[in-house]
Amino acid sequence: MAVLLTAMTIMAIMLTVAMPVWRQMEQREKEQELIFRGQQYARAIGLFERKYANTPPPTLDVLTQEHFRRKK
């Protein structure tokens, strides 16, 4: 019983140490995904402007309809 209690205590301490690292990794992954999506929108707008003589798209829906983006 004492061994089980000691093992659970050690596991709890290890999880307490690992939790902030895990949260930080998750946050960085989300940030990388947002950067990627922003770059894709910028690319789609650039392609639209190149095709239509430097005219910006009136809405983001136009980018999807004209197949510059796959989905919103």
PQR file of N, CA, C, O and H, with PARSE charges and radii, in Angstrom:
ATOM      1  N   MET A   1       0.822  -1.191   0.000 -0.4000 1.5000
ATOM      2  CA  MET A   1       0.000   0.000   0.000 -0.0000 2.0000
ATOM      3  C   MET A   1       0.874   1.267   0.000  0.5500 1.7000
ATOM      4  O   MET A   1       0.580   2.244  -0.688 -0.5500 1.4000
ATOM      5  N   ALA A   2       1.932   1.219   0.774 -0.4000 1.5000
ATOM      6  CA  ALA A   2       2.837   2.370   0.854 -0.0000 2.0000
ATOM      7  C   ALA A   2       3.547   2.592  -0.478  0.5500 1.7000
ATOM      8  O   ALA A   2       3.783   3.733  -0.877 -0.5500 1.4000
ATOM      9  H   ALA A   2       2.172   0.425   1.333  0.4000 1.0000
ATOM     10  N   VAL A   3       3.884   1.510  -1.159 -0.4000 1.5000
ATOM     11  CA  VAL A   3       4.548   1.622  -2.454 -0.0000 2.0000
ATOM     12  C   VAL A   3       3.612   2.278  -3.460  0.5500 1.7000
ATOM     13  O   VAL A   3       4.033   3.134  -4.238 -0.5500 1.4000
ATOM     14  H   VAL A   3       3.692   0.584  -0.835  0.4000 1.0000
ATOM     15  N   LEU A   4       2.358   1.883  -3.447 -0.4000 1.5000
ATOM     16  CA  LEU A   4       1.361   2.463  -4.349 -0.0000 2.0000
ATOM     17  C   LEU A   4       1.185   3.952  -4.071  0.5500 1.7000
ATOM     18  O   LEU A   4       1.113   4.756  -5.000 -0.5500 1.4000
ATOM     19  H   LEU A   4       2.016   1.187  -2.815  0.4000 1.0000
ATOM     20  N   LEU A   5       1.116   4.311  -2.813 -0.4000 1.5000
ATOM     21  CA  LEU A   5       0.963   5.716  -2.433 -0.0000 2.0000
ATOM     22  C   LEU A   5       2.184   6.530  -2.856  0.5500 1.7000
ATOM     23  O   LEU A   5       2.046   7.661  -3.324 -0.5500 1.4000
ATOM     24  H   LEU A   5       1.174   3.658  -2.058  0.4000 1.0000
ATOM     25  N   THR A   6       3.366   5.965  -2.696 -0.4000 1.5000
ATOM     26  CA  THR A   6       4.594   6.647  -3.103 -0.0000 2.0000
ATOM     27  C   THR A   6       4.638   6.811  -4.623  0.5500 1.7000
ATOM     28  O   THR A   6       5.008   7.873  -5.124 -0.5500 1.4000
ATOM     29  H   THR A   6       3.479   5.047  -2.317  0.4000 1.0000
ATOM     30  N   ALA A   7       4.264   5.773  -5.346 -0.4000 1.5000
ATOM     31  CA  ALA A   7       4.256   5.848  -6.805 -0.0000 2.0000
ATOM     32  C   ALA A   7       3.273   6.902  -7.293  0.5500 1.7000
ATOM     33  O   ALA A   7       3.573   7.646  -8.226 -0.5500 1.4000
ATOM     34  H   ALA A   7       3.964   4.911  -4.939  0.4000 1.0000
ATOM     35  N   MET A   8       2.114   6.970  -6.675 -0.4000 1.5000
ATOM     36  CA  MET A   8       1.114   7.979  -7.065 -0.0000 2.0000
ATOM     37  C   MET A   8       1.612   9.377  -6.765  0.5500 1.7000
ATOM     38  O   MET A   8       1.358  10.299  -7.541 -0.5500 1.4000
ATOM     39  H   MET A   8       1.871   6.365  -5.917  0.4000 1.0000
ATOM     40  N   THR A   9       2.312   9.556  -5.665 -0.4000 1.5000
ATOM     41  CA  THR A   9       2.871  10.861  -5.309 -0.0000 2.0000
ATOM     42  C   THR A   9       3.928  11.282  -6.326  0.5500 1.7000
ATOM     43  O   THR A   9       3.955  12.434  -6.760 -0.5500 1.4000
ATOM     44  H   THR A   9       2.518   8.808  -5.034  0.4000 1.0000
ATOM     45  N   ILE A  10       4.790  10.354  -6.701 -0.4000 1.5000
ATOM     46  CA  ILE A  10       5.827  10.657  -7.684 -0.0000 2.0000
ATOM     47  C   ILE A  10       5.199  11.001  -9.030  0.5500 1.7000
ATOM     48  O   ILE A  10       5.650  11.935  -9.693 -0.5500 1.4000
ATOM     49  H   ILE A  10       4.768   9.418  -6.348  0.4000 1.0000
ATOM     50  N   MET A  11       4.174  10.273  -9.445 -0.4000 1.5000
ATOM     51  CA  MET A  11       3.493  10.560 -10.699 -0.0000 2.0000
ATOM     52  C   MET A  11       2.829  11.934 -10.660  0.5500 1.7000
ATOM     53  O   MET A  11       2.851  12.660 -11.654 -0.5500 1.4000
ATOM     54  H   MET A  11       3.807   9.514  -8.906  0.4000 1.0000
ATOM     55  N   ALA A  12       2.243  12.294  -9.530 -0.4000 1.5000
ATOM     56  CA  ALA A  12       1.602  13.604  -9.396 -0.0000 2.0000
ATOM     57  C   ALA A  12       2.631  14.723  -9.512  0.5500 1.7000
ATOM     58  O   ALA A  12       2.367  15.747 -10.142 -0.5500 1.4000
ATOM     59  H   ALA A  12       2.225  11.705  -8.723  0.4000 1.0000
ATOM     60  N   ILE A  13       3.774  14.534  -8.921 -0.4000 1.5000
ATOM     61  CA  ILE A  13       4.837  15.543  -8.995 -0.0000 2.0000
ATOM     62  C   ILE A  13       5.337  15.677 -10.438  0.5500 1.7000
ATOM     63  O   ILE A  13       5.555  16.789 -10.919 -0.5500 1.4000
ATOM     64  H   ILE A  13       3.988  13.702  -8.410  0.4000 1.0000
ATOM     65  N   MET A  14       5.517  14.552 -11.122 -0.4000 1.5000
ATOM     66  CA  MET A  14       5.981  14.597 -12.504 -0.0000 2.0000
ATOM     67  C   MET A  14       4.953  15.280 -13.409  0.5500 1.7000
ATOM     68  O   MET A  14       5.328  16.035 -14.306 -0.5500 1.4000
ATOM     69  H   MET A  14       5.340  13.649 -10.732  0.4000 1.0000
ATOM     70  N   LEU A  15       3.677  15.026 -13.186 -0.4000 1.5000
ATOM     71  CA  LEU A  15       2.635  15.686 -13.980 -0.0000 2.0000
ATOM     72  C   LEU A  15       2.598  17.184 -13.705  0.5500 1.7000
ATOM     73  O   LEU A  15       2.353  17.975 -14.615 -0.5500 1.4000
ATOM     74  H   LEU A  15       3.372  14.413 -12.458  0.4000 1.0000
ATOM     75  N   THR A  16       2.836  17.573 -12.472 -0.4000 1.5000
ATOM     76  CA  THR A  16       2.863  18.989 -12.129 -0.0000 2.0000
ATOM     77  C   THR A  16       3.998  19.702 -12.849  0.5500 1.7000
ATOM     78  O   THR A  16       3.850  20.855 -13.254 -0.5500 1.4000
ATOM     79  H   THR A  16       3.035  16.930 -11.733  0.4000 1.0000
ATOM     80  N   VAL A  17       5.116  19.034 -13.010 -0.4000 1.5000
ATOM     81  CA  VAL A  17       6.256  19.613 -13.709 -0.0000 2.0000
ATOM     82  C   VAL A  17       5.993  19.644 -15.216  0.5500 1.7000
ATOM     83  O   VAL A  17       6.356  20.610 -15.888 -0.5500 1.4000
ATOM     84  H   VAL A  17       5.237  18.098 -12.681  0.4000 1.0000
ATOM     85  N   ALA A  18       5.370  18.603 -15.744 -0.4000 1.5000
ATOM     86  CA  ALA A  18       5.175  18.491 -17.194 -0.0000 2.0000
ATOM     87  C   ALA A  18       4.030  19.359 -17.721  0.5500 1.7000
ATOM     88  O   ALA A  18       4.029  19.712 -18.900 -0.5500 1.4000
ATOM     89  H   ALA A  18       5.075  17.819 -15.199  0.4000 1.0000
ATOM     90  N   MET A  19       3.079  19.702 -16.896 -0.4000 1.5000
ATOM     91  CA  MET A  19       1.894  20.431 -17.362 -0.0000 2.0000
ATOM     92  C   MET A  19       2.212  21.789 -17.996  0.5500 1.7000
ATOM     93  O   MET A  19       1.687  22.061 -19.076 -0.5500 1.4000
ATOM     94  H   MET A  19       3.080  19.415 -15.938  0.4000 1.0000
ATOM     95  N   PRO A  20       3.026  22.651 -17.405 -0.5600 1.5000
ATOM     96  CA  PRO A  20       3.330  23.936 -18.058  0.2800 2.0000
ATOM     97  C   PRO A  20       4.037  23.762 -19.403  0.5500 1.7000
ATOM     98  O   PRO A  20       3.782  24.520 -20.338 -0.5500 1.4000
ATOM     99  N   VAL A  21       4.909  22.785 -19.503 -0.4000 1.5000
ATOM    100  CA  VAL A  21       5.613  22.539 -20.765 -0.0000 2.0000
ATOM    101  C   VAL A  21       4.616  22.113 -21.828  0.5500 1.7000
ATOM    102  O   VAL A  21       4.691  22.573 -22.968 -0.5500 1.4000
ATOM    103  H   VAL A  21       5.117  22.169 -18.743  0.4000 1.0000
ATOM    104  N   TRP A  22       3.691  21.246 -21.475 -0.4000 1.5000
ATOM    105  CA  TRP A  22       2.679  20.771 -22.414 -0.0000 2.0000
ATOM    106  C   TRP A  22       1.786  21.923 -22.878  0.5500 1.7000
ATOM    107  O   TRP A  22       1.478  22.030 -24.065 -0.5500 1.4000
ATOM    108  H   TRP A  22       3.630  20.872 -20.549  0.4000 1.0000
ATOM    109  N   ARG A  23       1.373  22.775 -21.953 -0.4000 1.5000
ATOM    110  CA  ARG A  23       0.531  23.932 -22.318 -0.0000 2.0000
ATOM    111  C   ARG A  23       1.271  24.871 -23.270  0.5500 1.7000
ATOM    112  O   ARG A  23       0.689  25.377 -24.229 -0.5500 1.4000
ATOM    113  H   ARG A  23       1.623  22.687 -20.989  0.4000 1.0000
ATOM    114  N   GLN A  24       2.539  25.097 -23.003 -0.4000 1.5000
ATOM    115  CA  GLN A  24       3.328  25.981 -23.861 -0.0000 2.0000
ATOM    116  C   GLN A  24       3.476  25.391 -25.262  0.5500 1.7000
ATOM    117  O   GLN A  24       3.396  26.123 -26.248 -0.5500 1.4000
ATOM    118  H   GLN A  24       3.012  24.685 -22.224  0.4000 1.0000
ATOM    119  N   MET A  25       3.687  24.093 -25.364 -0.4000 1.5000
ATOM    120  CA  MET A  25       3.783  23.438 -26.668 -0.0000 2.0000
ATOM    121  C   MET A  25       2.461  23.554 -27.419  0.5500 1.7000
ATOM    122  O   MET A  25       2.447  23.812 -28.622 -0.5500 1.4000
ATOM    123  H   MET A  25       3.751  23.498 -24.563  0.4000 1.0000
ATOM    124  N   GLU A  26       1.360  23.364 -26.715 -0.4000 1.5000
ATOM    125  CA  GLU A  26       0.046  23.474 -27.345 -0.0000 2.0000
ATOM    126  C   GLU A  26      -0.196  24.894 -27.855  0.5500 1.7000
ATOM    127  O   GLU A  26      -0.724  25.079 -28.952 -0.5500 1.4000
ATOM    128  H   GLU A  26       1.371  23.154 -25.737  0.4000 1.0000
ATOM    129  N   GLN A  27       0.186  25.886 -27.071 -0.4000 1.5000
ATOM    130  CA  GLN A  27       0.024  27.283 -27.472 -0.0000 2.0000
ATOM    131  C   GLN A  27       0.859  27.591 -28.714  0.5500 1.7000
ATOM    132  O   GLN A  27       0.385  28.274 -29.622 -0.5500 1.4000
ATOM    133  H   GLN A  27       0.615  25.736 -26.180  0.4000 1.0000
ATOM    134  N   ARG A  28       2.079  27.104 -28.763 -0.4000 1.5000
ATOM    135  CA  ARG A  28       2.943  27.338 -29.927 -0.0000 2.0000
ATOM    136  C   ARG A  28       2.386  26.684 -31.178  0.5500 1.7000
ATOM    137  O   ARG A  28       2.480  27.255 -32.264 -0.5500 1.4000
ATOM    138  H   ARG A  28       2.465  26.549 -28.026  0.4000 1.0000
ATOM    139  N   GLU A  29       1.803  25.490 -31.046 -0.4000 1.5000
ATOM    140  CA  GLU A  29       1.199  24.821 -32.195 -0.0000 2.0000
ATOM    141  C   GLU A  29       0.016  25.629 -32.730  0.5500 1.7000
ATOM    142  O   GLU A  29      -0.156  25.753 -33.942 -0.5500 1.4000
ATOM    143  H   GLU A  29       1.726  25.026 -30.163  0.4000 1.0000
ATOM    144  N   LYS A  30      -0.794  26.177 -31.831 -0.4000 1.5000
ATOM    145  CA  LYS A  30      -1.924  27.011 -32.253 -0.0000 2.0000
ATOM    146  C   LYS A  30      -1.431  28.272 -32.957  0.5500 1.7000
ATOM    147  O   LYS A  30      -2.002  28.682 -33.968 -0.5500 1.4000
ATOM    148  H   LYS A  30      -0.654  26.076 -30.845  0.4000 1.0000
ATOM    149  N   GLU A  31      -0.380  28.884 -32.430 -0.4000 1.5000
ATOM    150  CA  GLU A  31       0.171  30.082 -33.049 -0.0000 2.0000
ATOM    151  C   GLU A  31       0.713  29.785 -34.442  0.5500 1.7000
ATOM    152  O   GLU A  31       0.520  30.574 -35.367 -0.5500 1.4000
ATOM    153  H   GLU A  31       0.083  28.550 -31.609  0.4000 1.0000
ATOM    154  N   GLN A  32       1.389  28.649 -34.594 -0.4000 1.5000
ATOM    155  CA  GLN A  32       1.909  28.277 -35.908 -0.0000 2.0000
ATOM    156  C   GLN A  32       0.774  28.052 -36.900  0.5500 1.7000
ATOM    157  O   GLN A  32       0.894  28.415 -38.070 -0.5500 1.4000
ATOM    158  H   GLN A  32       1.546  28.008 -33.843  0.4000 1.0000
ATOM    159  N   GLU A  33      -0.315  27.463 -36.451 -0.4000 1.5000
ATOM    160  CA  GLU A  33      -1.472  27.240 -37.325 -0.0000 2.0000
ATOM    161  C   GLU A  33      -2.081  28.581 -37.758  0.5500 1.7000
ATOM    162  O   GLU A  33      -2.452  28.743 -38.921 -0.5500 1.4000
ATOM    163  H   GLU A  33      -0.413  27.168 -35.501  0.4000 1.0000
ATOM    164  N   LEU A  34      -2.184  29.534 -36.834 -0.4000 1.5000
ATOM    165  CA  LEU A  34      -2.728  30.851 -37.177 -0.0000 2.0000
ATOM    166  C   LEU A  34      -1.828  31.582 -38.167  0.5500 1.7000
ATOM    167  O   LEU A  34      -2.318  32.230 -39.093 -0.5500 1.4000
ATOM    168  H   LEU A  34      -1.883  29.402 -35.890  0.4000 1.0000
ATOM    169  N   ILE A  35      -0.520  31.482 -37.976 -0.4000 1.5000
ATOM    170  CA  ILE A  35       0.418  32.115 -38.911 -0.0000 2.0000
ATOM    171  C   ILE A  35       0.263  31.505 -40.295  0.5500 1.7000
ATOM    172  O   ILE A  35       0.233  32.228 -41.291 -0.5500 1.4000
ATOM    173  H   ILE A  35      -0.123  30.956 -37.224  0.4000 1.0000
ATOM    174  N   PHE A  36       0.165  30.174 -40.368 -0.4000 1.5000
ATOM    175  CA  PHE A  36      -0.001  29.503 -41.645 -0.0000 2.0000
ATOM    176  C   PHE A  36      -1.281  29.953 -42.342  0.5500 1.7000
ATOM    177  O   PHE A  36      -1.272  30.241 -43.539 -0.5500 1.4000
ATOM    178  H   PHE A  36       0.190  29.587 -39.559  0.4000 1.0000
ATOM    179  N   ARG A  37      -2.375  30.013 -41.598 -0.4000 1.5000
ATOM    180  CA  ARG A  37      -3.648  30.436 -42.193 -0.0000 2.0000
ATOM    181  C   ARG A  37      -3.584  31.882 -42.677  0.5500 1.7000
ATOM    182  O   ARG A  37      -4.105  32.208 -43.744 -0.5500 1.4000
ATOM    183  H   ARG A  37      -2.382  29.780 -40.625  0.4000 1.0000
ATOM    184  N   GLY A  38      -2.951  32.738 -41.897 -0.4000 1.5000
ATOM    185  CA  GLY A  38      -2.800  34.129 -42.318 -0.0000 2.0000
ATOM    186  C   GLY A  38      -1.987  34.249 -43.597  0.5500 1.7000
ATOM    187  O   GLY A  38      -2.311  35.053 -44.472 -0.5500 1.4000
ATOM    188  H   GLY A  38      -2.528  32.473 -41.030  0.4000 1.0000
ATOM    189  N   GLN A  39      -0.934  33.451 -43.705 -0.4000 1.5000
ATOM    190  CA  GLN A  39      -0.125  33.463 -44.923 -0.0000 2.0000
ATOM    191  C   GLN A  39      -0.936  32.966 -46.114  0.5500 1.7000
ATOM    192  O   GLN A  39      -0.771  33.474 -47.223 -0.5500 1.4000
ATOM    193  H   GLN A  39      -0.672  32.798 -42.994  0.4000 1.0000
ATOM    194  N   GLN A  40      -1.802  31.991 -45.907 -0.4000 1.5000
ATOM    195  CA  GLN A  40      -2.630  31.484 -46.992 -0.0000 2.0000
ATOM    196  C   GLN A  40      -3.634  32.541 -47.461  0.5500 1.7000
ATOM    197  O   GLN A  40      -3.887  32.672 -48.658 -0.5500 1.4000
ATOM    198  H   GLN A  40      -1.936  31.579 -45.006  0.4000 1.0000
ATOM    199  N   TYR A  41      -4.204  33.294 -46.515 -0.4000 1.5000
ATOM    200  CA  TYR A  41      -5.112  34.381 -46.901 -0.0000 2.0000
ATOM    201  C   TYR A  41      -4.354  35.463 -47.670  0.5500 1.7000
ATOM    202  O   TYR A  41      -4.847  35.982 -48.672 -0.5500 1.4000
ATOM    203  H   TYR A  41      -3.999  33.187 -45.542  0.4000 1.0000
ATOM    204  N   ALA A  42      -3.160  35.797 -47.198 -0.4000 1.5000
ATOM    205  CA  ALA A  42      -2.358  36.810 -47.896 -0.0000 2.0000
ATOM    206  C   ALA A  42      -2.009  36.344 -49.301  0.5500 1.7000
ATOM    207  O   ALA A  42      -2.040  37.135 -50.243 -0.5500 1.4000
ATOM    208  H   ALA A  42      -2.759  35.375 -46.384  0.4000 1.0000
ATOM    209  N   ARG A  43      -1.680  35.071 -49.447 -0.4000 1.5000
ATOM    210  CA  ARG A  43      -1.364  34.519 -50.759 -0.0000 2.0000
ATOM    211  C   ARG A  43      -2.586  34.579 -51.673  0.5500 1.7000
ATOM    212  O   ARG A  43      -2.473  34.953 -52.840 -0.5500 1.4000
ATOM    213  H   ARG A  43      -1.655  34.428 -48.681  0.4000 1.0000
ATOM    214  N   ALA A  44      -3.750  34.212 -51.145 -0.4000 1.5000
ATOM    215  CA  ALA A  44      -4.976  34.223 -51.951 -0.0000 2.0000
ATOM    216  C   ALA A  44      -5.324  35.648 -52.390  0.5500 1.7000
ATOM    217  O   ALA A  44      -5.736  35.864 -53.530 -0.5500 1.4000
ATOM    218  H   ALA A  44      -3.842  33.908 -50.197  0.4000 1.0000
ATOM    219  N   ILE A  45      -5.161  36.605 -51.500 -0.4000 1.5000
ATOM    220  CA  ILE A  45      -5.444  38.002 -51.860 -0.0000 2.0000
ATOM    221  C   ILE A  45      -4.455  38.476 -52.920  0.5500 1.7000
ATOM    222  O   ILE A  45      -4.837  39.166 -53.865 -0.5500 1.4000
ATOM    223  H   ILE A  45      -4.826  36.429 -50.574  0.4000 1.0000
ATOM    224  N   GLY A  46      -3.183  38.105 -52.762 -0.4000 1.5000
ATOM    225  CA  GLY A  46      -2.179  38.472 -53.764 -0.0000 2.0000
ATOM    226  C   GLY A  46      -2.492  37.890 -55.133  0.5500 1.7000
ATOM    227  O   GLY A  46      -2.356  38.572 -56.149 -0.5500 1.4000
ATOM    228  H   GLY A  46      -2.873  37.544 -51.994  0.4000 1.0000
ATOM    229  N   LEU A  47      -2.911  36.630 -55.162 -0.4000 1.5000
ATOM    230  CA  LEU A  47      -3.271  36.008 -56.441 -0.0000 2.0000
ATOM    231  C   LEU A  47      -4.494  36.684 -57.067  0.5500 1.7000
ATOM    232  O   LEU A  47      -4.556  36.877 -58.282 -0.5500 1.4000
ATOM    233  H   LEU A  47      -3.022  36.076 -54.337  0.4000 1.0000
ATOM    234  N   PHE A  48      -5.463  37.039 -56.221 -0.4000 1.5000
ATOM    235  CA  PHE A  48      -6.661  37.726 -56.719 -0.0000 2.0000
ATOM    236  C   PHE A  48      -6.268  39.069 -57.324  0.5500 1.7000
ATOM    237  O   PHE A  48      -6.707  39.417 -58.421 -0.5500 1.4000
ATOM    238  H   PHE A  48      -5.413  36.881 -55.235  0.4000 1.0000
ATOM    239  N   GLU A  49      -5.438  39.820 -56.603 -0.4000 1.5000
ATOM    240  CA  GLU A  49      -5.016  41.131 -57.092 -0.0000 2.0000
ATOM    241  C   GLU A  49      -4.196  41.008 -58.380  0.5500 1.7000
ATOM    242  O   GLU A  49      -4.312  41.847 -59.273 -0.5500 1.4000
ATOM    243  H   GLU A  49      -5.082  39.538 -55.713  0.4000 1.0000
ATOM    244  N   ARG A  50      -3.382  39.977 -58.472 -0.4000 1.5000
ATOM    245  CA  ARG A  50      -2.598  39.773 -59.684 -0.0000 2.0000
ATOM    246  C   ARG A  50      -3.504  39.465 -60.877  0.5500 1.7000
ATOM    247  O   ARG A  50      -3.243  39.916 -61.992 -0.5500 1.4000
ATOM    248  H   ARG A  50      -3.288  39.296 -57.746  0.4000 1.0000
ATOM    249  N   LYS A  51      -4.553  38.706 -60.642 -0.4000 1.5000
ATOM    250  CA  LYS A  51      -5.454  38.331 -61.739 -0.0000 2.0000
ATOM    251  C   LYS A  51      -6.356  39.489 -62.151  0.5500 1.7000
ATOM    252  O   LYS A  51      -6.660  39.639 -63.334 -0.5500 1.4000
ATOM    253  H   LYS A  51      -4.766  38.339 -59.736  0.4000 1.0000
ATOM    254  N   TYR A  52      -6.783  40.301 -61.205 -0.4000 1.5000
ATOM    255  CA  TYR A  52      -7.745  41.370 -61.477 -0.0000 2.0000
ATOM    256  C   TYR A  52      -7.123  42.766 -61.364  0.5500 1.7000
ATOM    257  O   TYR A  52      -7.760  43.673 -60.828 -0.5500 1.4000
ATOM    258  H   TYR A  52      -6.536  40.179 -60.244  0.4000 1.0000
ATOM    259  N   ALA A  53      -5.927  42.955 -61.843 -0.4000 1.5000
ATOM    260  CA  ALA A  53      -5.264  44.256 -61.984 -0.0000 2.0000
ATOM    261  C   ALA A  53      -5.228  45.066 -60.680  0.5500 1.7000
ATOM    262  O   ALA A  53      -5.730  46.189 -60.621 -0.5500 1.4000
ATOM    263  H   ALA A  53      -5.409  42.218 -62.278  0.4000 1.0000
ATOM    264  N   ASN A  54      -4.637  44.484 -59.654 -0.4000 1.5000
ATOM    265  CA  ASN A  54      -4.451  45.143 -58.354 -0.0000 2.0000
ATOM    266  C   ASN A  54      -5.731  45.600 -57.686  0.5500 1.7000
ATOM    267  O   ASN A  54      -5.712  46.551 -56.905 -0.5500 1.4000
ATOM    268  H   ASN A  54      -4.230  43.572 -59.702  0.4000 1.0000
ATOM    269  N   THR A  55      -6.832  44.949 -57.974 -0.4000 1.5000
ATOM    270  CA  THR A  55      -8.099  45.244 -57.309 -0.0000 2.0000
ATOM    271  C   THR A  55      -8.245  44.280 -56.137  0.5500 1.7000
ATOM    272  O   THR A  55      -8.221  43.066 -56.338 -0.5500 1.4000
ATOM    273  H   THR A  55      -6.847  44.176 -58.608  0.4000 1.0000
ATOM    274  N   PRO A  56      -8.396  44.791 -54.922 -0.5600 1.5000
ATOM    275  CA  PRO A  56      -8.561  43.878 -53.786  0.2800 2.0000
ATOM    276  C   PRO A  56      -9.931  43.198 -53.838  0.5500 1.7000
ATOM    277  O   PRO A  56     -10.875  43.757 -54.397 -0.5500 1.4000
ATOM    278  N   PRO A  57     -10.048  42.005 -53.265 -0.5600 1.5000
ATOM    279  CA  PRO A  57     -11.347  41.323 -53.278  0.2800 2.0000
ATOM    280  C   PRO A  57     -12.350  42.066 -52.397  0.5500 1.7000
ATOM    281  O   PRO A  57     -11.992  42.540 -51.319 -0.5500 1.4000
ATOM    282  N   PRO A  58     -13.601  42.172 -52.847 -0.5600 1.5000
ATOM    283  CA  PRO A  58     -14.595  42.893 -52.049  0.2800 2.0000
ATOM    284  C   PRO A  58     -14.913  42.184 -50.728  0.5500 1.7000
ATOM    285  O   PRO A  58     -15.131  42.836 -49.707 -0.5500 1.4000
ATOM    286  N   THR A  59     -14.938  40.858 -50.751 -0.4000 1.5000
ATOM    287  CA  THR A  59     -15.161  40.077 -49.524 -0.0000 2.0000
ATOM    288  C   THR A  59     -14.282  38.841 -49.573  0.5500 1.7000
ATOM    289  O   THR A  59     -13.740  38.491 -50.621 -0.5500 1.4000
ATOM    290  H   THR A  59     -14.761  40.328 -51.580  0.4000 1.0000
ATOM    291  N   LEU A  60     -14.147  38.186 -48.433 -0.4000 1.5000
ATOM    292  CA  LEU A  60     -13.375  36.950 -48.391 -0.0000 2.0000
ATOM    293  C   LEU A  60     -14.128  35.806 -49.065  0.5500 1.7000
ATOM    294  O   LEU A  60     -13.515  34.831 -49.502 -0.5500 1.4000
ATOM    295  H   LEU A  60     -14.588  38.471 -47.582  0.4000 1.0000
ATOM    296  N   ASP A  61     -15.450  35.919 -49.152 -0.4000 1.5000
ATOM    297  CA  ASP A  61     -16.228  34.884 -49.832 -0.0000 2.0000
ATOM    298  C   ASP A  61     -15.861  34.799 -51.318  0.5500 1.7000
ATOM    299  O   ASP A  61     -15.918  33.723 -51.915 -0.5500 1.4000
ATOM    300  H   ASP A  61     -15.948  36.710 -48.797  0.4000 1.0000
ATOM    301  N   VAL A  62     -15.490  35.924 -51.901 -0.4000 1.5000
ATOM    302  CA  VAL A  62     -15.109  35.949 -53.310 -0.0000 2.0000
ATOM    303  C   VAL A  62     -13.870  35.078 -53.536  0.5500 1.7000
ATOM    304  O   VAL A  62     -13.750  34.423 -54.572 -0.5500 1.4000
ATOM    305  H   VAL A  62     -15.444  36.797 -51.417  0.4000 1.0000
ATOM    306  N   LEU A  63     -12.962  35.071 -52.582 -0.4000 1.5000
ATOM    307  CA  LEU A  63     -11.756  34.247 -52.710 -0.0000 2.0000
ATOM    308  C   LEU A  63     -12.113  32.767 -52.786  0.5500 1.7000
ATOM    309  O   LEU A  63     -11.483  32.007 -53.521 -0.5500 1.4000
ATOM    310  H   LEU A  63     -13.059  35.603 -51.741  0.4000 1.0000
ATOM    311  N   THR A  64     -13.114  32.368 -52.034 -0.4000 1.5000
ATOM    312  CA  THR A  64     -13.544  30.972 -52.061 -0.0000 2.0000
ATOM    313  C   THR A  64     -14.290  30.669 -53.352  0.5500 1.7000
ATOM    314  O   THR A  64     -14.085  29.619 -53.961 -0.5500 1.4000
ATOM    315  H   THR A  64     -13.625  32.986 -51.437  0.4000 1.0000
ATOM    316  N   GLN A  65     -15.153  31.585 -53.769 -0.4000 1.5000
ATOM    317  CA  GLN A  65     -15.936  31.356 -54.984 -0.0000 2.0000
ATOM    318  C   GLN A  65     -15.052  31.314 -56.222  0.5500 1.7000
ATOM    319  O   GLN A  65     -15.323  30.546 -57.145 -0.5500 1.4000
ATOM    320  H   GLN A  65     -15.319  32.438 -53.275  0.4000 1.0000
ATOM    321  N   GLU A  66     -14.019  32.110 -56.256 -0.4000 1.5000
ATOM    322  CA  GLU A  66     -13.114  32.164 -57.409 -0.0000 2.0000
ATOM    323  C   GLU A  66     -12.013  31.100 -57.319  0.5500 1.7000
ATOM    324  O   GLU A  66     -11.126  31.056 -58.172 -0.5500 1.4000
ATOM    325  H   GLU A  66     -13.799  32.734 -55.507  0.4000 1.0000
ATOM    326  N   HIS A  67     -12.063  30.260 -56.309 -0.4000 1.5000
ATOM    327  CA  HIS A  67     -11.130  29.154 -56.092 -0.0000 2.0000
ATOM    328  C   HIS A  67      -9.704  29.610 -55.789  0.5500 1.7000
ATOM    329  O   HIS A  67      -8.740  28.933 -56.148 -0.5500 1.4000
ATOM    330  H   HIS A  67     -12.783  30.296 -55.616  0.4000 1.0000
ATOM    331  N   PHE A  68      -9.574  30.756 -55.129 -0.4000 1.5000
ATOM    332  CA  PHE A  68      -8.260  31.149 -54.620 -0.0000 2.0000
ATOM    333  C   PHE A  68      -8.032  30.518 -53.248  0.5500 1.7000
ATOM    334  O   PHE A  68      -6.894  30.356 -52.807 -0.5500 1.4000
ATOM    335  H   PHE A  68     -10.357  31.306 -54.837  0.4000 1.0000
ATOM    336  N   ARG A  69      -9.134  30.165 -52.581 -0.4000 1.5000
ATOM    337  CA  ARG A  69      -9.108  29.451 -51.297 -0.0000 2.0000
ATOM    338  C   ARG A  69     -10.025  28.254 -51.419  0.5500 1.7000
ATOM    339  O   ARG A  69     -11.039  28.310 -52.114 -0.5500 1.4000
ATOM    340  H   ARG A  69     -10.058  30.297 -52.939  0.4000 1.0000
ATOM    341  N   ARG A  70      -9.669  27.161 -50.741 -0.4000 1.5000
ATOM    342  CA  ARG A  70     -10.524  25.985 -50.789 -0.0000 2.0000
ATOM    343  C   ARG A  70     -11.738  26.135 -49.892  0.5500 1.7000
ATOM    344  O   ARG A  70     -12.855  25.786 -50.272 -0.5500 1.4000
ATOM    345  H   ARG A  70      -8.845  27.115 -50.177  0.4000 1.0000
ATOM    346  N   LYS A  71     -11.504  26.662 -48.689 -0.4000 1.5000
ATOM    347  CA  LYS A  71     -12.610  26.876 -47.758 -0.0000 2.0000
ATOM    348  C   LYS A  71     -12.317  28.073 -46.886  0.5500 1.7000
ATOM    349  O   LYS A  71     -11.166  28.488 -46.750 -0.5500 1.4000
ATOM    350  H   LYS A  71     -10.596  26.946 -48.381  0.4000 1.0000
ATOM    351  N   LYS A  72     -13.337  28.615 -46.307 -0.4000 1.5000
ATOM    352  CA  LYS A  72     -13.217  29.802 -45.476 -0.0000 2.0000
ATOM    353  C   LYS A  72     -12.487  29.502 -44.187  0.5500 1.7000
ATOM    354  O   LYS A  72     -12.296  30.397 -43.364 -0.5500 1.4000
ATOM    355  H   LYS A  72     -14.272  28.278 -46.417  0.4000 1.0000
TER
END
